[in-house]
């Protein structure tokens, strides 16, 4: 385990205990999430070191890395994913006419397959061996180990995406800075993360599935993403909702909170979350952030 001595965003050493969350998914261990009193950023502290964290992904039930699983949750996830992939591609084309896309944390490569089907040039980064091999052998997508990110040519991508990945990355600022180097001058960065200010996060508290300790190291909201972007010379262009996430996260959270599956409660709470998020603050369960490098942003 390693302890952070300062906030990764504002670099102040002024945190308080926010909550204790259980690894419901795998180990049942307890982990501490702290909140920075200066900027409000929430993060796991202490946390497993980078060379330890892989143990917490070592499960056949880890859905984003398992394209063949037939469990109840994986089938539900895949139904949502099929629709979400089309939405993701539409977002790409709304904000960029570029053709070269890098997906960091691409899993088994379904999103990149959709992009290639539409004529784009694609490649991915994926640390999980099983997912990376599946992406290469089944989906025929060029996918590289995480260490290869440092070897990619600078200013070579029109679009870089991280769909529910940034919360997993140990070296937060270094990753954003590297992405800035890899993007072309008019390139865009698309980040999707859970929103710790959403209605479902507040409702489920320590049972909120998107806390997912210790795999999720950070817990963002609109304010902290903007602070991170500004710190690393990116400008926020747009915030978009991921409305389907409210239902999937609520379904998992119901299981964690009550020990049983409940489609009815999860559906009601997913609707509630999206309803409250339709207000002025737009705090949807998960959000997509469209970012441009500050030196070229309009």
Backbone as a ProteinNet text record, in pm:
[ID]
protein_1_A
[PRIMARY]
XXXXXXXXXXXXXXXXXXXXXXXXXXXXXXXXXXXXXXXXXXXXXXXXXXXXXXXXXXXXXXXXXXXXXXXXXXXXXXXXXXXXXXXXXXXXXXXXXXXXXXXXXXXXXXXXXXXXXXXXXXXXXXXXXXXXXXXXXXXXXXXXXXXXXXXXXXXXXXXXXXXXXXXXXXXXXXXXXXXXXXXXXXXXXXXXXXXXXXXXXXXXXXXXXXXXXXXXXXXXXXXXXXXXXXXXXXXXXXXXXXXXXXXXXXXXXXXXXXXXXXXXXXXXXXXXXXXXXXXXXXXXXXXXXXXXXXXXXX
[TERTIARY]
84.5	0	87.6	39.6	110.5	17.1	75.2	-1.8	36.9	-63.8	-40	-29	72.6	94.8	31.8	-27.6	-92.9	-201.4	-289.6	-397.8	-338.6	-377.2	-322.2	-358.5	-463.4	-504	-446	-473.1	-426.9	-294.2	-250.2	-121.5	-114.6	-229.7	-233.5	-242.8	-186.5	-191.6	-296.1	-422.4	-530.6	-655.2	-648.9	-760.2	-829.3	-955.8	-1033.7	-1098	-1131.8	-1199.1	-1335.3	-1362.4	-1493.2	-1583.1	-1537.8	-1612	-1522.6	-1567.8	-1502.2	-1586.3	-1523.9	-1595.9	-1539.4	-1626.7	-1589.3	-1571.3	-1473.2	-1457	-1561	-1683.5	-1793	-1767.8	-1696.2	-1679.5	-1593.1	-1485.2	-1388.4	-1343.6	-1275.4	-1202.7	-1275.5	-1376.2	-1448.9	-1360.7	-1244	-1158.6	-1220.6	-1180.5	-1226.5	-1117	-1160.3	-1068.2	-1120.8	-1028.3	-1063.3	-1059.6	-1166.5	-1171.3	-1164.4	-1074.2	-1057.4	-1103.7	-1129.2	-1171	-1075.6	-1029.9	-941	-1022.8	-986.5	-1060.4	-1032.3	-928.1	-895.6	-975.1	-973.7	-1039.8	-1159.1	-1179.6	-1294.5	-1273.9	-1155.6	-1129.9	-1131.7	-1196.4	-1204.4	-1116.6	-1038.5	-951.4	-919.7	-882.7	-848.1	-712.9	-705.7	-579.3	-582.9	-493.6	-391.4	-452.7	-366.7	-413.4	-307.9	-346.4	-245.8	-149.5	-23	76.2	50.6	111.5	87.7	123.2	225.2	265.7	183.9	86.2	-1.7	-144.9	-185.1	-326.4	-383.6	-298.6	-351.1	-422	-386.5	-453.4	-602.7	-641.1	-781.2	-862.8	-798.4	-868.4	-874.1	-814.7	-795.4	-920.6	-1021.9	-1147.7	-1212.7	-1271.6	-1344.7	-1470.6	-1511.6	-1632.2	-1605.3	-1478.9	-1450.4	-1499.6	-1615.9	-1693.6	-1623	-1560.5	-1504	-1390.5	-1337.5	-1230	-1277.1	-1405.2	-1453.4	-1564.2	-1530.7	-1627.4	-1712.5	-1679	-1747.8	-1835.4	-1832.2	-1905.8	-2056.2	-2131.6	-2275.3	-2354.5	-2295.9	-2366.3	-2473.3	-2562.2	-2672.9	-2621.9	-2524.6	-2476.4	-2398.8	-2322.2	-2245.1	-2337.3	-2446	-2540.2	-2610.7	-2648.9	-2712.9	-2614.1	-2488.3	-2383.9	-2366.2	-2368.1	-2345	-2459	-2581.2	-2695.7	-2677.3	-2639.1	-2615.5	-2496	-2391.5	-2269.4	-2294.3	-2378	-2404.7	-2461.7	-2555.8	-2612.4	-2510.8	-2434	-2337.7	-2227.9	-2185.5	-2079.4	-2122.5	-2246.1	-2296.9	-2300.9	-2340.5	-2343.6	-2202.8	-2106.9	-1968.3	-1915.2	-1943.4	-1897.6	-1963.6	-2092.3	-2162.9	-2098.2	-2057.6	-1992.2	-1859.2	-1782.5	-1655.7	-1677.5	-1776.9	-1799.6	-1862.4	-1925.1	-1980.1	-1868.9	-1761.6	-1656.8	-1526.9	-1516.5	-1393.8	-1422.1	-1356.2	-1360.9	-1236.3	-1150	-1026.3	-1050.9	-948.3	-965.5	-882.2	-791.2	-697.3	-731.6	-774.4	-821.7	-743.1	-710.4	-647.2	-742.1	-773.4	-858.7	-772.9	-754.5	-673.1	-763.5	-726.1	-813.7	-924.2	-887.6	-987.5	-1055	-1013.9	-1076.9	-1061.2	-1170.5	-1166.5	-1184.8	-1195.2	-1185.5	-1313.4	-1430.5	-1556.8	-1578.3	-1543.9	-1559.7	-1469.7	-1346	-1253.8	-1299.7	-1363.5	-1419	-1524.6	-1608.6	-1710	-1645.2	-1541.9	-1471.9	-1407.9	-1345.4	-1282.2	-1386.4	-1500.1	-1609.7	-1653	-1640.6	-1678.3	-1563	-1451.8	-1343.1	-1230.3	-1230.6	-1126.7	-1003.4	-889.2	-765.7	-757.8	-743.2	-759.4	-641	-618.2	-532.3	-571.5	-530.1	-569.5	-455.5	-476.4	-387.1	-471.5	-423	-497.9	-400.6	-401.4	-307.2	-342.1	-468.7	-509.2	-475.4	-396.9	-349.7	-464.6	-561.5	-672.4	-752.6	-785.2	-861.9	-782.2	-654.7	-568.7	-557.7	-541.3	-530.9	-661.5	-772.9	-904.2	-922.5	-885.7	-898.3	-816.8	-698.8	-611.9	-654.5	-686.7	-714.2	-858	-953.9	-1094.6	-1141.5	-1112.4	-1157	-1054.4	-934.5	-829.7	-795	-787.2	-753.3	-608.7	-525.9	-391.1	-397.3	-366.1	-374.5	-242.1	-192.4	-59.8	-67.4	39.1	49.7	59.8	28.7	28.3	165.4	271.7	406.6	437	365.9	387.3	335.3	254.9	202	314.8	421.9	535.4	610.9	590.9	665.4	588.2	461.3	382.1	432.2	419.3	469.1	386.1	452	383	305.1	200.7	117.7	65.8	20.3	-19.8	-167.1	-242.4	-382.1	-476.6	-585	-690.3	-778	-799.1	-890.1	-826.9	-826.3	-788.1	-904.4	-942.7	-1056.6	-1015.1	-1083.8	-1068.4	-1208.2	-1272.5	-1408.3	-1403.9	-1432.6	-1428.3	-1292	-1187.9	-1050.4	-969.6	-992.4	-907.7	-909.6	-1020.8	-1030.6	-942.8	-888.9	-802.2	-653.5	-617.8	-478.7	-401.7	-291	-213.4	-153.6	-84.3	-13.3	-104.4	-190.7	-300.5	-251.4	-172.7	-126.4	-32.2	54.5	146.1	70.7	-41.3	-119.5	-183.3	-239.9	-300.7	-195.2	-78.3	29.5	76.7	86.4	127.1	25	-101.2	-205.8	-193.2	-161.2	-139.5	-29.1	74	184.7	144.6	55.8	17.1	-86.4	-161.6	-266	-207.7	-271.4	-239.8	-282.4	-232.2	-264	-412.2	-496.1	-640.5	-714.6	-640.1	-700.1	-785.2	-867.1	-954	-932.2	-953.4	-950.6	-1091.7	-1139.3	-1272.4	-1256.8	-1306.6	-1297.6	-1438	-1466.7	-1592.3	-1559.2	-1622.9	-1599.7	-1730.4	-1740.9	-1855	-1852.3	-1969.7	-1983.6	-2019	-1924.5	-1946.3	-2045	-2091.9	-2196.1	-2335	-2346.3	-2475.3	-2573.3	-2700.5	-2804.1	-2780.6	-2744.8	-2726.7	-2605.6	-2500.6	-2385.5	-2425.9	-2504.2	-2549.6	-2646.9	-2734.1	-2835.2	-2772.6	-2680.9	-2625.2	-2507.9	-2447.2	-2335.7	-2225.6	-2186.6	-2072.9	-2102.3	-2229.4	-2264.8	-2270.9	-2241.6	-2243.2	-2139.3	-2185.1	-2097.3	-1981.2	-1997.7	-1891.4	-1776.8	-1789.6	-1671.3	-1571.2	-1620.3	-1543.1	-1398.3	-1377	-1238.9	-1180.6	-1051.1	-953	-925.7	-1009	-985.9	-1006.4	-1106.8	-1125.8	-1047.1	-942.9	-854.1	-903.1	-983.8	-1028.7	-1178.7	-1238.3	-1382.3	-1406.4	-1438.4	-1444.8	-1585.1	-1592.2	-1715.7	-1677.5	-1774.4	-1746.9	-1638.8	-1642.1	-1545.3	-1403.2	-1386.7	-1251.3	-1193.8	-1277	-1227.6	-1178.6	-1251.6	-1209.1	-1078.8	-1062.5	-937.6	-820.8	-842.6	-738.8	-703.4	-805.2	-781.9	-700.5	-741.1	-671.4	-526.6	-504.3	-369	-277.2	-333.1	-253.9	-276.9	-318.6	-328.7	-432.6	-545.1	-659.4	-775.8	-861.1	-979.9	-1103.7	-1199.2	-1323.5	-1411.9	-1450	-1537	-1684.1	-1710.3	-1849.2	-1857.2	-1970.4	-2001.6	-2128.8	-2125.5	-2240.1	-2276.8	-2403.5	-2443.6	-2427	-2408.2	-2418	-2537.9	-2655.8	-2778.8	-2796.1	-2747.1	-2761.1	-2688	-2580.2	-2500.1	-2579.5	-2676.1	-2756	-2827.4	-2870.3	-2943	-2847.5	-2738.5	-2644.4	-2579.3	-2537.4	-2476	-2576.1	-2700.7	-2803.1	-2829.4	-2825.9	-2848	-2738.6	-2613.6	-2504.1	-2510.9	-2545.3	-2550.5	-2659.7	-2771.7	-2877.8	-2826.9	-2751.6	-2695.2	-2598.3	-2515	-2418.4	-2487.7	-2591.7	-2658.9	-2749.8	-2816.9	-2919.5	-2887	-2786.3	-2749.3	-2833.2	-2925.8	-3011	-3023.6	-3054.2	-3078.8	-3220.1	-3237.4	-3371	-3378.9	-3434.8	-3454.1	-3547.6	-3647.9	-3749	-3687	-3622.5	-3559.7	-3452.7	-3372.4	-3265.8	-3322.8	-3429.2	-3491.8	-3549.2	-3617.1	-3674.3	-3563.1	-3455.6	-3347.2	-3266.5	-3255.5	-3192.5	-3272.8	-3404.5	-3491.8	-3482.6	-3479	-3464.7	-3335.1	-3226.7	-3097.6	-3098.1	-3150.9	-3156.3	-3253.2	-3361	-3455.8	-3390.5	-3324.7	-3260.7	-3144	-3079.1	-2967.3	-3013.4	-3141.4	-3192.2	-3206.5	-3181.6	-3186.5	-3064.9	-3048.6	-2942.1	-2800.5	-2775	-2637.5	-2595.3	-2691.3	-2661.3	-2570.2	-2597.8	-2512.9	-2559.3	-2533.5	-2568.2	-2474.5	-2518.1	-2443.2	-2302.1	-2288.2	-2157.8	-2163.2	-2047.5	-2041.2	-1926.2	-1945	-1841.8	-1789.9	-1658.2	-1594.2	-1515.9	-1546.2	-1474.5	-1371.5	-1244.5	-1135.1	-1045.7	-993	-894.1	-773.3	-656.4	-535.6	-550	-506.9	-530.2	-471	-357.3	-291.9	-364.7	-455.3	-525.7	-676.6	-725.3	-870.3	-929.4	-1048.2	-1115.3	-1179.6
-120.2	0	124.6	227.8	355.1	466.6	567.8	681.2	807.3	881.5	1008.9	1117.5	1199	1304.6	1437.1	1441.7	1564.5	1530.6	1622.8	1605.5	1602.5	1505.6	1499.1	1618.3	1691.7	1804.1	1937.1	1973.2	2104.2	2096.7	1974.6	1948.3	2002.4	2025.6	2066.2	1943.1	1954.7	1845.8	1879.9	1865.6	1908.6	1824.8	1696.9	1606.3	1562.5	1524.3	1468.4	1337.9	1254.4	1128.6	1158.2	1096.3	1112.1	993	873.1	752.9	630.4	523.3	394	308.1	256.8	177.9	36.8	-59	-199.6	-241.6	-324.9	-387.2	-498.2	-459.2	-555.3	-655	-610.6	-691.1	-814.7	-801.5	-910.8	-951.4	-863.1	-905.9	-880.9	-793.5	-749.2	-668.2	-626.6	-538.9	-399.7	-327.9	-190.8	-93	16.8	119.2	257.2	348.5	484.8	579.7	656.1	763.8	895.6	982.9	1112.3	1222.7	1338.9	1455.3	1570.7	1635.9	1750.4	1872	1931.8	2047	2173.4	2168.4	2286	2289.5	2177.3	2176.4	2082.4	1998	1909.1	1775.7	1749.3	1624.5	1507	1396.6	1275.7	1167.5	1099.3	995	892.4	774	663.3	691.2	677.8	702	637.5	537.8	483.5	396.2	353.5	275	171.3	64.9	-31	36.3	1.6	53.9	-1.8	61.5	22.3	-123.2	-173	-312.4	-410.6	-359.9	-444.4	-447.5	-344.9	-325.6	-436.1	-503.8	-604.4	-718	-741.2	-845.9	-818.7	-693.1	-656.1	-658.3	-690.9	-711.7	-859.4	-942	-1083	-1164	-1146.6	-1219.1	-1243.8	-1361.7	-1393.3	-1308.3	-1242.6	-1161.2	-1016.6	-981.3	-841.9	-814.8	-753.5	-750.4	-679.2	-565.2	-488.7	-562.5	-667.9	-745.2	-882	-911.5	-1045.6	-1038.6	-1072.3	-1062.3	-1188.1	-1295.4	-1421.2	-1460.7	-1384.6	-1421.2	-1416.4	-1509.2	-1518.7	-1491.2	-1427.1	-1399.5	-1293.7	-1281.7	-1186	-1044.4	-1001.2	-863.8	-840.7	-940.1	-920.1	-909.1	-986.1	-977	-840.7	-794.1	-662.4	-553.2	-567.5	-472.1	-467.3	-582.7	-587.3	-525	-539.2	-474.4	-322.9	-268.8	-125.4	-83.5	-164.9	-130.5	-116.8	-201.4	-197.1	-61.9	-11.2	121.2	230.7	214.2	317	334.3	225.6	234.5	323	308.9	394.4	540.6	563	700.2	759.6	678.2	725.6	767.9	686.6	722.8	852.6	866.6	990.4	1111	1097.2	1207.3	1242	1140.5	1164.7	1251.8	1214.4	1285.6	1423.6	1444.7	1576.3	1677	1630.5	1722.6	1714.2	1619.8	1608.8	1547	1600.2	1539.8	1456.6	1447	1370.5	1222.4	1150.8	1010.6	914.3	966.6	881.2	882.1	767.3	761.9	660.8	701.2	614.4	602.2	477.3	452.3	391.6	464.8	418.3	343.8	219	133.5	77.3	25.4	-11.9	-145.2	-217.7	-346	-442.4	-504.6	-602.6	-540.5	-407.9	-338.2	-315.5	-332.1	-316.8	-173.8	-75.1	63.5	93.3	47.8	69.4	-5.1	-119.7	-192.4	-109.2	-42.3	44.7	160.8	220.2	330.7	284.9	168.4	116.1	84.2	32.3	3.5	128.6	243.6	371.1	436.4	364.8	413.5	483	479	545.7	456	519.4	448.5	438.3	317.8	297.8	222.7	247.4	162.5	183	89.4	94.8	64.6	103.3	67.9	-7.8	-122.9	-202.3	-281.9	-259.2	-328.2	-475.3	-513.7	-650.3	-745.3	-848	-940.6	-1008.2	-1057.7	-1131.9	-1043.6	-922.4	-830.4	-788.8	-761.2	-718	-827.8	-951.4	-1062.4	-1083.4	-1067.6	-1082.2	-973.7	-850.4	-739.1	-764.9	-823.9	-849.5	-968.5	-1078.8	-1203	-1212.3	-1162.7	-1172.6	-1048.6	-930.2	-806.4	-747.2	-807.5	-765.7	-617.3	-572.3	-433.7	-428.9	-336.9	-322.5	-260.6	-340.4	-296.9	-327.7	-230.2	-240.8	-237.1	-287.4	-279.4	-133.9	-108.5	28.7	94.2	16.5	72.6	129	80.8	127.4	268.1	319.1	454.7	556.6	533.9	626.4	623.3	519.3	503.5	552.5	588.6	635.2	770.8	794.8	918.9	1038.2	1147.5	1268.4	1332.1	1407.5	1482.1	1392.9	1272.2	1175.6	1135.5	1185.8	1144	1263.7	1246.2	1347.3	1340.6	1219.2	1195.4	1092.9	1121.7	1023.4	1010.5	887.7	863.3	780.8	806.9	728.5	710.4	600.2	573.6	499.4	567.3	507.2	443.3	520.7	473.2	564.7	694.7	789.3	762	714	686.5	569.5	493.9	379.4	413	528.8	559.9	612.5	548.7	591.4	730.5	750.3	876.6	972.5	1037.2	1113.7	1228	1317.6	1434.5	1394.9	1298.1	1252.2	1196.9	1127	1070.7	1180.7	1282.9	1392.6	1467.8	1488.8	1556.8	1475.7	1344.8	1259.2	1265.2	1265.6	1275.4	1406.4	1515	1642.8	1635.6	1557.2	1540.3	1455.9	1358.9	1267.1	1326.1	1424	1483.1	1575.7	1576.3	1675.8	1814	1921.9	2057.4	2087	2028.4	2051.9	1930.6	1840.9	1718.5	1739.8	1640	1646.3	1524.4	1546	1440.7	1423.2	1299	1267.8	1177.6	1224.6	1149.7	1123.5	1000.3	966.5	909.4	962.7	917.6	920	837.3	849.5	984.9	1029.8	1159.8	1142.3	1175.3	1155.7	1256.1	1351.7	1445.2	1407.6	1293	1251.8	1210.9	1206.4	1166.4	1023.8	932.2	792.7	776	857.6	852.7	894.5	1000.6	1049.7	951.5	892.3	799.7	671.2	610.3	481.1	492.8	609.8	634.5	529.3	458	366	243.1	219.4	107.4	147.5	274.1	318.7	240.8	170.8	78.7	149.1	276.5	347.2	391.3	373.4	393.2	281	158.8	42.7	41.1	47.5	44.6	-95.8	-111.6	-5.1	19.8	-38.2	-20.7	125.1	192.2	334.3	413.6	477.3	551.3	692.7	747.4	887.4	895.8	1001.4	1022.6	1167.1	1183.9	1315.7	1374	1504.2	1573.4	1680.7	1760.2	1860.3	1958.5	2000	2099.2	2043.6	1921.4	1867.8	1828.2	1786.4	1761.2	1891.3	1998.7	2127.3	2175.3	2152.8	2189.4	2108.3	1978.3	1891.6	1934.3	1965.7	2008.4	2137.6	2234.6	2363.6	2347.9	2264.2	2241.2	2187.6	2109.6	2043.5	2102.5	2229.1	2306.8	2252.7	2204.7	2169.2	2261.4	2283.6	2365.6	2280.2	2291.3	2216.4	2278.4	2196.3	2240.9	2210.4	2092.6	2048.6	1938	1932.9	1821.8	1755.4	1623.5	1546.9	1439	1400	1295.7	1155.1	1059.8	917	863	873.6	845	696.8	609	466.2	424.4	495	455.4	459.2	549.9	559.4	428.3	358	232.1	117.5	109.3	0.6	15.8	138.4	161.4	137.7	177.8	153.2	4.3	-70.7	-215.3	-281.4	-246.5	-299.8	-250.8	-124.4	-66.6	-131.5	-164.9	-236.7	-370.7	-439.4	-568	-549.5	-445.4	-420.7	-377	-296.4	-242	-343.4	-426.1	-515.6	-663.9	-695.7	-835.1	-909.3	-840.6	-903.8	-813.5	-877	-800.3	-743.2	-621.8	-563.1	-472.2	-525.8	-445.6	-328.5	-353.3	-250.3	-130.7	-156.8	-47.2	22.2	-57.1	1.8	90	46.4	126.1	255.6	245.9	365.8	463.6	411.6	500.3	554.3	475.4	527.6	642.2	628	735.6	857.7	833.3	944.2	1021.1	945.8	1010.2	1097.9	1045.2	1123.4	1241.4	1224.2	1333.7	1450.1	1418	1524.4	1587.3	1506.5	1558.8	1650.5	1645.9	1732.5	1877.3	1902.8	2038.3	2119.1	2235.7	2329.4	2274.2	2191.5	2147.1	2029.4	1960.4	1853.3	1745	1702.9	1602.4	1460.6	1420.3	1285.4	1183.3	1058.6	952.4	939.5	948.9	955.9	1067.5	1126	1238.5	1222.9	1281.2	1284.1	1426.5	1440.6	1571.7	1580	1681.2	1706.9	1815.5	1783.6	1874.4	1901.7	2023.3	2060.7	2120.2	2099.2	2160.3	2311.3	2373.9	2516.3	2604.8	2565.8	2651.3	2656.4	2557.3	2555.3	2564.4	2561.9	2563.2	2693.9	2685.8	2806.6	2882.8
0	0	0	-66.6	-67.8	-21.6	42	92.6	16.1	-29.5	-95.5	10.4	0.4	98.5	58.4	-61	-105.7	-207.7	-228.9	-326.1	-467.2	-550.8	-686.6	-774.7	-740.8	-824.7	-774.9	-650.7	-602.3	-527.4	-495.3	-429.6	-287	-225.7	-85.5	3.5	122.3	219.5	324.3	284.6	372.9	345.6	381.9	354.5	482.8	467.5	577.4	530.4	625.8	593.5	531.7	416.8	351.6	382.2	349	385.7	375.4	436.2	424.3	332.3	227.5	127.6	123.2	95.6	89.4	-56.2	-79.4	-210.5	-222.9	-256.7	-269.2	-382	-482.9	-603.2	-582.6	-500.4	-498.4	-358.6	-286.1	-166.6	-35	-37.3	83.8	179	133.8	214.6	225.3	329.6	349	306.6	243.8	197.2	235	254.9	296	177.5	162.7	64.3	140.8	98.9	164.3	70	128	51.6	79.8	-25.1	-9.2	34.1	146.1	195.9	114.3	33.3	-47.7	-178.5	-253.8	-385.2	-393.9	-292	-290.5	-359.2	-410.9	-481.5	-384.6	-424.8	-342.9	-404.7	-320.4	-371.7	-264.7	-309.6	-221	-156.7	-23.4	45.8	184.5	207.5	117	7.9	-83.2	-197.1	-234.2	-305.6	-352.5	-449.6	-439.7	-532.7	-672.4	-770.2	-908.8	-933.9	-866	-886.3	-803.5	-726.9	-646.3	-697.7	-772.4	-803.6	-891.1	-969.9	-1062.6	-989.6	-863.2	-785.9	-773.9	-773.1	-752.2	-881.1	-992.5	-1119	-1155.5	-1072.9	-1106.3	-1075.1	-1159.6	-1141.6	-1276.5	-1292.2	-1415.1	-1429.4	-1321	-1324.4	-1365.1	-1393.5	-1427.5	-1569.2	-1579.8	-1703.6	-1816.9	-1791	-1901	-1971.1	-1908.2	-1969.2	-2016.4	-2006.9	-2037.9	-2141.9	-2264.5	-2373.2	-2387.4	-2314.9	-2333.4	-2214.9	-2107.8	-1986.6	-2010.1	-1952	-1972.3	-1844.9	-1747.1	-1622.9	-1643.6	-1545.4	-1550	-1572.1	-1490.9	-1500.4	-1629.6	-1674.1	-1796.7	-1917.3	-1919.9	-2031.2	-2031.7	-1913.6	-1903.2	-1947.5	-1903.4	-1940.3	-2091.6	-2156.5	-2300.2	-2378.7	-2329.5	-2394.9	-2392.8	-2276.4	-2264.2	-2349.7	-2348.3	-2420.7	-2569.9	-2625.6	-2769	-2810	-2731.1	-2758.3	-2730.5	-2622	-2582.4	-2686	-2751.1	-2850.9	-2967	-3010.5	-3118.6	-3074.6	-2949.8	-2897.7	-2891	-2851.7	-2842	-2979	-3077.9	-3212.4	-3259.1	-3231.6	-3269.9	-3202.5	-3077.2	-3005.4	-3071.3	-3108.9	-3178.1	-3300.8	-3381.1	-3506.1	-3484.4	-3371	-3339.7	-3313.1	-3250.4	-3205.2	-3284.8	-3376.7	-3454.8	-3590.9	-3692.7	-3826.3	-3851.5	-3749.9	-3763	-3778.1	-3820.7	-3857	-3773.5	-3691.6	-3619.3	-3470.8	-3417	-3279.6	-3196.8	-3075.7	-2975.8	-2857.8	-2821.1	-2704.4	-2594.9	-2486.7	-2374.3	-2276.5	-2246.8	-2166.7	-2252.5	-2368.6	-2470.4	-2443	-2339.6	-2310.8	-2427	-2467.5	-2575.7	-2713.9	-2721	-2848.4	-2925.8	-2861.8	-2934.6	-2985	-2904.4	-2947.4	-3067.5	-3062.6	-3174	-3299	-3280.5	-3395.3	-3466.7	-3389.5	-3447.8	-3523.7	-3465.2	-3531	-3661.8	-3660.1	-3782	-3888.7	-3845.5	-3938.3	-4013.2	-3946.5	-4006.4	-4083.6	-4097.4	-4179.4	-4104.9	-3972.3	-3895.6	-3879	-3855.6	-3822	-3670.7	-3618.4	-3474.6	-3414.3	-3285.5	-3203.5	-3057.5	-2973.6	-2833.9	-2740.4	-2615.4	-2504.4	-2403	-2358.4	-2261.5	-2174.2	-2041.8	-1953.9	-1927.4	-1945.9	-1914.7	-2029.2	-2000.2	-2103.4	-2177.3	-2103.1	-2164.1	-2258.6	-2213.2	-2296.4	-2419.3	-2398.9	-2509.7	-2615.6	-2573.8	-2667.7	-2743.4	-2673.1	-2738.5	-2844.4	-2809.4	-2903.9	-3030.1	-3012.3	-3126.2	-3209.6	-3144.2	-3217	-3267.9	-3192.7	-3232.1	-3307.2	-3252.2	-3316	-3412.9	-3416.5	-3510	-3495.6	-3371.4	-3339.6	-3288.6	-3337.6	-3281.2	-3141.4	-3041.7	-2901.9	-2833.6	-2756.9	-2696.4	-2544.2	-2482.4	-2337.3	-2293.3	-2167.3	-2116.6	-2128.6	-2113.5	-2122.3	-2261.4	-2363.8	-2500.8	-2523.7	-2431.6	-2445.5	-2458.6	-2385.3	-2387.7	-2520.1	-2599.4	-2723.6	-2845.6	-2828.3	-2941.3	-2989.2	-3117.2	-3176.4	-3133.4	-3097.3	-3056.3	-3169.7	-3133.7	-3229.6	-3341.9	-3306.7	-3409.7	-3404.2	-3305.6	-3292.6	-3298.3	-3372.2	-3377	-3252.4	-3204.5	-3092.4	-2998.8	-2870.2	-2768.8	-2671.5	-2643.9	-2555.3	-2434.2	-2323.1	-2200.6	-2141.5	-2177.4	-2131.8	-1998.6	-1891.1	-1756.9	-1729.8	-1753.5	-1736.6	-1645.2	-1653.5	-1579.4	-1429.1	-1376.6	-1233.6	-1190.2	-1286.3	-1257.2	-1263	-1316	-1350.8	-1230.2	-1197.1	-1080.4	-1100	-1211.1	-1235	-1311.7	-1238.9	-1298	-1386.1	-1331.9	-1407.7	-1521	-1494.8	-1598.4	-1717.8	-1692.7	-1801.9	-1887.1	-1822.7	-1897.3	-1977.8	-1919.6	-1991.6	-2111.7	-2095.6	-2207.2	-2319.4	-2285.2	-2386.1	-2463.8	-2393.5	-2459.6	-2563.6	-2536	-2630.7	-2751	-2730.2	-2837.4	-2932.8	-2886	-2969.2	-3075.6	-3190.5	-3292.6	-3241.6	-3303.2	-3252.8	-3239	-3324.3	-3314.8	-3258.4	-3192.9	-3141.8	-3017.8	-2986.3	-2869.2	-2779.9	-2652.7	-2551.2	-2497.8	-2497.1	-2445.7	-2324	-2210.7	-2084.7	-2032.2	-1995.5	-1927.7	-1790.7	-1686.3	-1549	-1469.7	-1365.6	-1274.6	-1203.8	-1161.1	-1097.3	-949.7	-861.7	-718	-658.6	-738.6	-693.5	-743.8	-808.1	-864	-753.6	-789.3	-693.4	-645.4	-736.3	-695.1	-604.4	-624	-532.8	-392.3	-383.1	-252.6	-188.8	-269.7	-218.8	-164.3	-240.1	-201	-104.1	-93.8	-2.5	-20.6	86.3	74.9	-10.2	-44.4	-131.3	-278.7	-308.8	-448.3	-528.2	-629.5	-702.4	-770.6	-805.9	-877.1	-786.1	-654.8	-570.3	-595.6	-613	-658.5	-609.1	-477.7	-428.1	-438.7	-459.4	-482.5	-630.9	-719.6	-863.4	-905.4	-845.4	-871.5	-766.7	-813.1	-723.3	-696.4	-789.8	-781.7	-806.8	-751.7	-765.7	-806	-934.4	-995.7	-991.9	-1013.7	-1049.3	-1151	-1192.8	-1296.9	-1254.4	-1129.1	-1081.2	-1080.4	-1031.4	-1019.3	-1155.1	-1248.5	-1384.5	-1447.1	-1425.5	-1481.5	-1418	-1288	-1221.8	-1276.4	-1296	-1350.8	-1492.9	-1571.4	-1710	-1714.4	-1635.4	-1633.9	-1589.9	-1489.6	-1439.4	-1548.7	-1639.3	-1742.6	-1881.9	-1883.9	-2008.6	-2105.6	-2052.6	-2135.1	-2100	-2197.5	-2177.9	-2202	-2111.5	-2124.2	-2232.1	-2329.9	-2437.9	-2409.4	-2352.4	-2336.1	-2232.4	-2160.2	-2069.5	-2119.9	-2134.3	-2182.5	-2080.9	-2074.4	-1979.2	-2035.4	-1945.6	-1976.9	-1898.4	-1955.3	-1880.9	-1849.1	-1935.9	-1909.6	-1782.3	-1748.3	-1631.9	-1502.6	-1493.7	-1371.2	-1341.5	-1444.3	-1425.2	-1392.7	-1464.7	-1438.7	-1300.8	-1267.8	-1137.1	-1024.6	-1045.8	-943.7	-925.8	-1035.1	-1025.9	-942.3	-967.6	-887.1	-743.1	-725.5	-591	-507	-569.3	-497.4	-445.2	-528.7	-487.2	-370.6	-377.1	-270.7	-141.7	-154.6	-36.3	31.3	-49.8	5.1	-7.3	-86.5	-104.1	-205.6	-273.4	-373	-496	-608.7	-730.7	-727.1	-772.5	-779.9	-901.8	-1010.9	-1130.5	-1103.1	-1021.1	-997.1	-925	-811.2	-736.3	-820	-890.1	-970.7	-1081	-1142.5	-1248.2	-1192.4	-1079.4	-1015.8	-978.6	-919.9	-876.5	-994.4	-1100.8	-1221.6	-1280.2	-1280.6	-1327.7	-1237	-1107.8	-1012.4	-1035.9	-1051.8	-1071.3	-1196	-1306.2	-1429.6	-1418.6	-1342.4	-1324	-1248.9	-1136.8	-1058.9	-1136.7	-1220.6	-1299.3	-1412.1	-1444.5	-1551	-1505.3	-1377.2	-1323.3	-1362.3	-1303.2	-1344.3	-1330	-1227.7	-1203.1	-1290.4	-1353.4	-1450.1	-1393.7	-1270.5	-1207.1	-1241	-1364	-1406.3	-1341.8	-1338.3	-1271.5	-1326.7	-1457.2	-1522.6	-1625.9	-1653.9	-1745.2	-1842.9	-1960.5	-2063.7	-2075	-2076	-2084.8	-2215.6	-2295.8	-2420.3	-2391.9	-2413.5	-2378.3	-2498.7	-2505.6	-2604.7	-2536	-2597.8	-2542.7	-2541.4	-2431.3	-2412.3	-2519.2	-2573.6	-2672.5	-2804.9	-2829.1	-2956.5	-2942.5	-2816.9	-2797.3	-2844.4	-2901.4	-2951.4	-2837.9
[MASK]
++++++++++++++++++++++++++++++++++++++++++++++++++++++++++++++++++++++++++++++++++++++++++++++++++++++++++++++++++++++++++++++++++++++++++++++++++++++++++++++++++++++++++++++++++++++++++++++++++++++++++++++++++++++++++++++++++++++++++++++++++++++++++++++++++++++++++++++++++++++++++++++++++++++++++

